[in-house]
Amino acid sequence: MPGRSDDVRCWGQSRRPGARSRLPFLTPERTWGLIIARSPNVAFPLAARLQSASVSRCTGVALRLLERLMKRRVFLTLLGAATAWPFAASTQQPKLPVVGFLGSGSLESDAFRVAAIRQGLNESGYVEGRNVAFEYCWAEDHNERLPTLAADLVRHEVAVIVLIGNTSVMAAKPATATIPIIFAIGGDPIKLGLVASLNRPGGNITGVSFLTDILVAKQFEVLHETVPKTALIGFLVSPTNPNAEPALKNVLAAAELVGQKMLIVQAHTDSELEAALATLAQQRAGALVVAADPFFTNRRDKLVEFAARQKIPTIYPLREFAVAGGLMSYGADITEAGHLVGLYAGRILKGEKPAELPVQQSTKVVLIVNLKTANALGLTVPPQIVARADEVIE
């Protein structure tokens, strides 16, 4: 999708990318709608004639056609109504509150996150296009754009900013001290400096925290139990993720307990990811743990394809990887976290203050096993792991 010249990718669903203004204009479709609304006895006899007129023709063509078919008095009435209608509508209809979504990925990669937030808003009584509007900002995996995108949302005075991911919230925090920000992040929001306390966040920020860095040890355990004789297990992590350091410590500690040799590879750009995957292949890693990070989530198809091609059993942090063909996933339920963000956004729109909404802790974790992928790898997943799985894909 094309963006504006400054690379800011923010737009509402009803707008073309980059289009901000909604200037009233007269179209054949609007003219026809006015005829039906105001003069149905005239509209239906005209239908056959109007069907032959392309809706893409200019307004003047449509109006000249109407002028030939109607008495001058009726035509002038409709012309006056059509000219005034857009301006009247803009003054009569109340302005919808706008929810700003700040994403590090793209429309395609963040679709499941947006859907979860919308569900929460819907349950709060807010439906996009009916009584609330959305403004989407996508960094398209260029995290350096996030501060500019956050400032763009603030400049357009959205009612609330919603987001999922540590990098997004760290960019949004300095952009505003007044517009409410609702987050879903992995890690401790107090340590990240986002809130004063979990029960009373203070300020304009609150949301949902879920488990990430402490889960990598469990991911390693599940993978090691699946392939216990693997000589070398890789660990793919993004160095720019705020949870990278604790995640690395946790996975190395878990590996040391069972005497497992680890290969650490890092990436936060496409070129670095290519190099990391090449290293895993060259060093003949027998299995792989992928750490939680939006950068990897947005490239889940690439990672799943690499694991399949190299026949490397891999465990991922989110269900979306397993659905895309990954062997297994173990991690936080991002859908639940996004749903809670949507519920909180609804409460904010109804007048509650973020300072008084406690940070919720989403402790739900899910294990997904893809037996179809296991068969393709020639791998037998231990029955006890299949029995523990929350979902089995066959």
Phi, psi and omega per residue, in radians:
M1 nan 2.396 -3.136
P2 -1.290 2.507 3.116
G3 -1.957 -3.061 3.084
R4 -1.359 2.992 -3.037
S5 -1.132 -0.397 -3.119
D6 -1.632 0.248 3.077
D7 1.213 0.131 3.085
V8 -1.372 2.149 -3.074
R9 -1.872 1.299 3.124
C10 -2.155 2.239 3.049
W11 -2.832 2.710 3.059
G12 -1.479 2.804 -3.066
Q13 -1.075 -0.572 -3.067
S14 -1.513 0.027 -3.113
R15 -1.913 2.710 2.936
R16 -1.238 2.591 3.097
P17 -0.934 2.207 3.095
G18 1.561 -0.186 -3.102
A19 -1.547 2.190 -3.099
R20 -1.838 -0.843 -3.023
S21 -1.360 2.640 3.058
R22 -2.140 1.208 -3.092
L23 -1.230 2.338 3.109
P24 -1.168 2.408 3.098
F25 -2.594 2.724 -3.075
L26 -1.673 2.189 3.124
T27 -2.176 2.811 3.059
P28 -1.005 -0.634 -3.131
E29 -1.123 -0.742 3.124
R30 -1.152 -0.716 3.129
T31 -1.039 -0.793 3.132
W32 -1.108 -0.679 3.112
G33 -1.098 -0.675 3.122
L34 -1.177 -0.646 3.106
I35 -1.070 -0.804 -3.123
I36 -1.092 -0.737 -3.075
A37 -1.215 -0.693 -3.011
R38 -1.681 -0.557 -3.048
S39 -2.457 1.215 -3.125
P40 -1.073 -0.485 3.115
N41 -1.205 -0.374 3.067
V42 -1.580 -0.564 -2.998
A43 -1.126 -0.838 -3.011
F44 -1.193 -0.684 3.030
P45 -1.097 -0.448 -3.131
L46 -1.447 -0.237 -2.987
A47 -1.007 -0.775 -3.094
A48 -1.084 -0.692 -3.138
R49 -1.219 -0.706 -3.086
L50 -1.247 -0.459 3.132
Q51 -1.072 -0.449 -3.132
S52 -1.446 -0.131 -3.138
A53 -1.640 2.209 3.130
S54 -1.139 2.369 3.126
V55 -1.224 -0.213 3.140
S56 -1.509 -0.093 3.118
R57 -1.203 2.788 -3.095
C58 -1.228 2.838 -3.113
T59 -1.038 -0.677 -3.099
G60 -1.039 -0.689 3.123
V61 -1.084 -0.815 -3.118
A62 -1.110 -0.725 -3.109
L63 -1.190 -0.633 3.093
R64 -1.132 -0.633 3.082
L65 -1.105 -0.756 3.128
L66 -1.131 -0.650 -3.106
E67 -1.120 -0.638 3.118
R68 -1.224 -0.450 -3.026
L69 -1.694 -0.236 -3.057
M70 -2.158 2.820 3.027
K71 -1.188 2.659 -3.051
R72 -1.038 -0.633 -3.100
R73 -1.107 -0.781 3.141
V74 -1.130 -0.743 -3.120
F75 -1.048 -0.799 -3.113
L76 -1.164 -0.607 3.092
T77 -1.086 -0.803 -3.135
L78 -1.168 -0.699 3.137
L79 -1.074 -0.755 3.116
G80 -1.133 -0.700 3.124
A81 -1.165 -0.721 -3.120
A82 -1.137 -0.609 -3.138
T83 -1.258 -0.657 -3.063
A84 -1.489 -0.421 -2.990
W85 -1.012 -0.828 -3.121
P86 -1.046 -0.655 -3.118
F87 -1.269 -0.678 3.132
A88 -1.154 -0.733 -3.119
A89 -1.093 -0.666 -3.094
S90 -1.191 -0.483 3.137
T91 -1.526 -0.453 -3.083
Q92 -1.504 -0.611 -3.074
Q93 -1.444 2.285 3.122
P94 -1.172 2.564 3.134
K95 -1.260 2.273 -3.116
L96 -1.333 2.465 2.997
P97 -1.146 2.541 -3.063
V98 -1.962 2.241 3.036
V99 -1.713 2.144 3.115
G100 -1.657 2.215 3.091
F101 -1.873 2.171 3.123
L102 -1.930 1.997 -3.089
G103 -2.174 2.484 3.119
S104 -1.416 -0.276 -3.103
G105 -1.725 -2.266 -3.102
S106 -2.406 3.065 3.114
L107 -0.971 -0.732 -3.093
E108 -1.256 -0.837 -3.046
S109 -1.252 -0.501 -3.107
D110 -1.689 0.186 -3.051
A111 -1.022 -0.740 -3.098
F112 -1.220 -0.535 3.082
R113 -1.197 -0.798 3.130
V114 -1.077 -0.728 -3.132
A115 -1.064 -0.705 -3.138
A116 -1.156 -0.724 3.119
I117 -1.153 -0.735 3.107
R118 -1.044 -0.701 -3.137
Q119 -1.046 -0.772 3.100
G120 -1.091 -0.732 3.092
L121 -1.113 -0.720 3.118
N122 -1.042 -0.730 3.132
E123 -1.188 -0.359 3.076
S124 -1.524 -0.030 3.124
G125 1.705 0.197 -3.123
Y126 -1.986 2.129 -3.115
V127 -2.084 2.221 -3.111
E128 -1.038 2.279 -3.132
G129 1.566 -0.295 3.130
R130 -1.777 -1.010 3.129
N131 -2.317 0.209 3.046
V132 -2.695 2.579 3.093
A133 -2.045 2.776 3.131
F134 -2.077 2.515 2.994
E135 -2.148 2.021 -3.055
Y136 -1.783 2.344 3.067
C137 -2.215 2.147 -3.079
W138 -2.078 2.246 3.086
A139 -1.463 -0.254 3.121
E140 0.919 0.811 3.075
D141 1.188 0.285 3.013
H142 -1.931 1.528 -3.027
N143 -1.076 -0.392 3.119
E144 -1.152 -0.276 3.121
R145 -1.461 -0.280 -3.012
L146 -1.013 -0.764 3.113
P147 -1.035 -0.686 3.110
T148 -1.159 -0.701 3.121
L149 -1.147 -0.715 3.107
A150 -1.099 -0.737 3.103
A151 -1.104 -0.585 3.111
D152 -1.127 -0.730 3.095
L153 -1.119 -0.719 3.123
V154 -1.120 -0.726 -3.127
R155 -1.078 -0.551 -3.132
H156 -1.632 0.172 2.949
E157 0.949 0.891 3.043
V158 -1.163 2.746 -3.096
A159 -1.339 -0.558 -3.123
V160 -2.756 2.555 3.076
I161 -1.905 2.232 3.101
V162 -2.050 2.563 -3.104
L163 -2.838 2.772 3.073
I164 -2.277 2.110 3.118
G165 2.192 2.462 -3.095
N166 -1.120 -0.755 -3.081
T167 -1.111 -0.642 -3.131
S168 -1.171 -0.783 -3.096
V169 -1.225 -0.584 3.121
M170 -1.186 -0.457 3.065
A171 -1.408 -0.587 -3.088
A172 -1.343 -0.569 -3.048
K173 -0.968 -0.883 -3.118
P174 -1.293 -0.137 -3.074
A175 -1.345 -0.472 -3.090
T176 -2.725 2.532 3.041
A177 -1.985 0.083 -3.074
T178 -2.106 -0.728 -3.136
I179 -1.259 2.250 -3.141
P180 -1.070 2.424 3.080
I181 -2.121 2.190 3.124
I182 -2.002 2.095 -3.049
F183 -1.997 2.809 2.851
A184 -2.312 1.979 -3.031
I185 -2.365 2.807 2.988
G186 -1.686 2.327 3.137
G187 1.945 -3.041 -3.057
D188 -1.642 1.964 -3.127
P189 -1.158 -0.360 3.082
I190 -1.270 -0.812 3.121
K191 -1.107 -0.539 3.123
L192 -1.381 -0.091 3.111
G193 1.365 0.376 -3.084
L194 -1.529 -0.632 -3.081
V195 -2.361 2.756 3.117
A196 -1.357 -0.668 3.090
S197 -2.722 2.848 -3.128
L198 -1.259 -0.655 -3.096
N199 -1.331 -0.685 3.111
R200 -2.282 1.566 -3.021
P201 -1.034 -0.609 -3.041
G202 1.234 2.848 3.098
G203 1.183 -2.634 -3.026
N204 -1.991 0.239 -3.033
I205 -2.170 2.339 2.993
T206 -2.736 -3.116 3.130
G207 2.749 -2.434 -3.010
V208 -2.303 2.328 3.021
S209 -1.981 2.489 3.121
F210 -2.331 2.880 -3.061
L211 -1.296 2.365 3.053
T212 -2.448 -1.212 -2.997
D213 -1.087 -0.614 -3.127
I214 -1.347 -0.218 -3.121
L215 -1.444 -0.290 -3.096
V216 -1.130 -0.523 3.090
A217 -1.122 -0.712 3.111
K218 -1.223 -0.644 3.072
Q219 -1.049 -0.771 3.112
F220 -1.062 -0.766 -3.114
E221 -1.066 -0.771 3.141
V222 -1.116 -0.755 -3.138
L223 -1.172 -0.742 -3.140
H224 -1.132 -0.613 3.092
E225 -1.182 -0.524 3.141
T226 -1.356 -0.672 -3.135
V227 -2.253 1.230 -3.004
P228 -1.180 -0.342 -3.074
K229 -1.709 0.161 3.141
T230 -1.210 2.265 -3.098
A231 -1.315 -0.616 -3.048
L232 -2.398 2.195 3.093
I233 -2.014 2.277 3.124
G234 -1.543 2.705 3.067
F235 -2.332 1.998 -3.111
L236 -1.744 2.126 -3.062
V237 -2.441 2.622 3.070
S238 -1.645 2.129 -3.096
P239 -1.184 -0.319 -3.119
T240 -1.512 -0.158 3.134
N241 -1.284 2.301 -3.135
P242 -1.026 -0.392 -3.132
N243 -1.664 0.109 -3.051
A244 -1.072 -0.816 -3.079
E245 -1.131 -0.883 3.103
P246 -1.119 -0.591 3.111
A247 -1.121 -0.734 3.133
L248 -1.106 -0.760 3.116
K249 -1.069 -0.716 -3.104
N250 -1.184 -0.729 -3.105
V251 -1.260 -0.619 3.107
L252 -1.200 -0.646 3.100
A253 -1.132 -0.729 3.123
A254 -1.147 -0.671 3.129
A255 -1.185 -0.642 -3.127
E256 -1.132 -0.579 -3.121
L257 -1.086 -0.524 -3.111
V258 -1.949 0.142 3.100
G259 1.191 0.583 -3.101
Q260 -1.613 2.278 3.075
K261 -1.371 2.379 -3.093
M262 -2.098 2.616 3.038
L263 -2.121 1.997 -3.097
I264 -1.654 2.180 3.060
V265 -2.215 2.468 -3.073
Q266 -2.156 2.594 3.119
A267 -2.834 2.415 2.953
H268 -2.478 0.181 2.993
T269 -2.337 2.887 -3.121
D270 -1.109 -0.708 3.139
S271 -1.157 -0.677 3.098
E272 -1.177 -0.610 3.111
L273 -1.158 -0.734 3.085
E274 -1.024 -0.764 3.136
A275 -1.150 -0.690 -3.140
A276 -1.127 -0.761 3.140
L277 -1.167 -0.649 3.092
A278 -1.108 -0.683 3.112
T279 -1.123 -0.751 3.112
L280 -1.040 -0.728 3.140
A281 -1.214 -0.757 -3.110
Q282 -1.161 -0.651 -3.132
Q283 -1.465 -0.003 3.091
R284 0.996 0.856 3.038
A285 -1.071 2.303 -3.095
G286 -1.539 -0.208 3.121
A287 -2.817 2.932 -3.036
L288 -2.591 2.381 2.987
V289 -1.919 2.213 3.113
V290 -1.835 2.134 3.136
A291 -1.286 2.786 3.135
A292 -1.293 2.222 3.058
D293 -2.966 2.393 3.130
P294 -0.988 -0.565 3.137
F295 -1.043 -0.742 3.124
F296 -1.288 -0.671 3.121
T297 -1.055 -0.703 -3.132
N298 -1.238 -0.210 3.103
R299 -2.098 0.556 -3.071
R300 -1.108 -0.627 3.127
D301 -1.107 -0.699 3.132
K302 -1.134 -0.766 -3.127
L303 -1.179 -0.711 3.122
V304 -1.137 -0.720 3.135
E305 -1.132 -0.681 3.106
F306 -1.091 -0.817 -3.131
A307 -1.087 -0.654 3.131
A308 -1.217 -0.734 -3.110
R309 -1.173 -0.703 -3.120
Q310 -1.546 -0.074 -3.112
K311 0.958 0.884 3.114
I312 -1.875 1.959 3.046
P313 -1.028 2.215 -3.011
T314 -2.338 2.438 3.026
I315 -1.968 2.384 -3.038
Y316 -2.046 2.917 -3.062
P317 -1.517 -0.249 -3.048
L318 -2.333 2.652 3.128
R319 -0.988 -0.615 -3.072
E320 -1.005 -0.526 3.091
F321 -1.160 -0.799 -3.134
A322 -1.143 -0.663 3.105
V323 -1.119 -0.582 -3.140
A324 -1.371 -0.051 3.106
G325 2.048 0.070 3.087
G326 -1.217 2.706 -3.094
L327 -1.090 -0.882 -3.132
M328 -2.771 2.808 3.084
S329 -2.444 2.558 3.072
Y330 -2.532 2.075 -3.117
G331 3.056 -3.005 -3.111
A332 -1.133 2.656 3.088
D333 -1.524 1.642 -3.089
I334 -1.123 -0.546 3.115
T335 -1.093 -0.748 3.105
E336 -1.121 -0.750 3.138
A337 -1.077 -0.772 3.110
G338 -1.103 -0.654 3.097
H339 -1.066 -0.750 3.112
L340 -1.148 -0.635 3.069
V341 -1.061 -0.763 3.114
G342 -1.081 -0.689 3.107
L343 -1.120 -0.734 3.116
Y344 -1.156 -0.684 3.108
A345 -1.062 -0.682 3.087
G346 -1.091 -0.690 3.122
R347 -1.179 -0.642 3.089
I348 -1.110 -0.769 3.137
L349 -1.101 -0.435 3.118
K350 -1.513 -0.009 3.012
G351 2.013 -0.089 3.126
E352 -1.295 2.744 -3.082
K353 -1.778 2.372 3.141
P354 -1.064 -0.521 -3.136
A355 -1.091 -0.395 -3.076
E356 -1.828 0.030 3.119
L357 -1.765 1.964 -3.084
P358 -1.103 2.573 3.057
V359 -1.168 2.185 3.116
Q360 -1.519 2.593 3.134
Q361 -2.005 1.945 3.132
S362 -1.519 1.868 -3.073
T363 -1.741 0.029 -3.116
K364 -1.268 2.192 3.053
V365 -2.144 2.607 -3.079
V366 -2.296 2.457 3.061
L367 -1.922 2.134 3.134
I368 -2.051 2.309 3.121
V369 -2.123 2.246 3.123
N370 -1.824 1.689 -3.095
L371 -1.226 -0.469 3.082
K372 -1.089 -0.756 3.102
T373 -1.188 -0.681 3.113
A374 -1.026 -0.738 3.115
N375 -1.111 -0.686 3.128
A376 -1.148 -0.531 3.111
L377 -1.462 -0.134 -3.058
G378 1.231 0.566 -3.039
L379 -2.006 2.388 3.043
T380 -1.771 1.993 3.114
V381 -1.326 2.246 -3.135
P382 -0.909 2.399 -3.106
P383 -0.982 -0.601 -3.116
Q384 -1.169 -0.530 3.096
I385 -1.300 -0.716 3.083
V386 -1.068 -0.686 -3.134
A387 -1.156 -0.559 -3.136
R388 -1.420 -0.255 -3.038
A389 -1.143 2.441 3.053
D390 -1.338 -0.456 3.133
E391 -2.621 2.379 3.103
V392 -2.104 2.160 3.125
I393 -1.726 2.128 -3.081
E394 -2.114 nan nan
